């Protein structure tokens, strides 16, 4: 994994820790499994990124970068659903992390083309 990829992965891992902390403290009936899906994405986002890098193929890595962006989009949807279901306001730091990670991935995709 190149330096930008490692930096992106570290940010994804940090996001994962933040997501687990906030979902651990939520206390509401989760009939739609919103928190479970947020936690699943918290693990998948850095995992998909590191798997793509492990393939040692720039084209495959770009595909996995795009998949990571898709997972970030899915995460944002679940965070909005969580807010709608509970009134919970997503921490600004999480919104910021998602935006920064997405920008870093887009910059990486552009520079590799």
ZIRAHU-V286730 format. One line per field, one symbol per residue. phi: phi as a letter, one per 40 degrees, with the letter a starting at -180 (. if undefined). A space follows every 10 residues. Layout:
# ZIRAHU-V286730
phi=???
This chain:
# ZIRAHU-V286730
phi=.cdccccccc ccccddcccc ccccccbacc cbfccccccc cdccdccccc cdcccfbdcc cccccccccc ccccdccccc cccccbgccc ddccdcdccc cdcccccccc ccc
